[in-house]
Amino acid sequence: MTNDAAGASAALTVDARGMRCPWPALRLARAMRGAQDVVLIADDPNAAREVAALAAELGWRVDDAGPLGDAARWRVRRD
């Protein structure tokens, strides 16, 4: 996890590339414990569904930040 300096001001970045579900969602949940704004990068095809379900359950807002090479990005925020 790192602070993202490009395009996501003050957002924490979680790079979960190479991890298979449920790990990207679990890493996101862990990061959201201490952050209001997280960018998740994942290449698992099931990650979008898992992230959406987790966010819906916990009341987070998910913005599709688009592709990043072979991966995808989501910006998740606590309102």
Buried (B, 14 or more C-beta within 10 A) or exposed (E): BEEBEEEBEEBBBBBBBEBEBBBBBBBBBEBBEEBEBBBBBBBBEEBBEBBBEBBEEEEBEBEEBEEBEEBBBBBBBEE
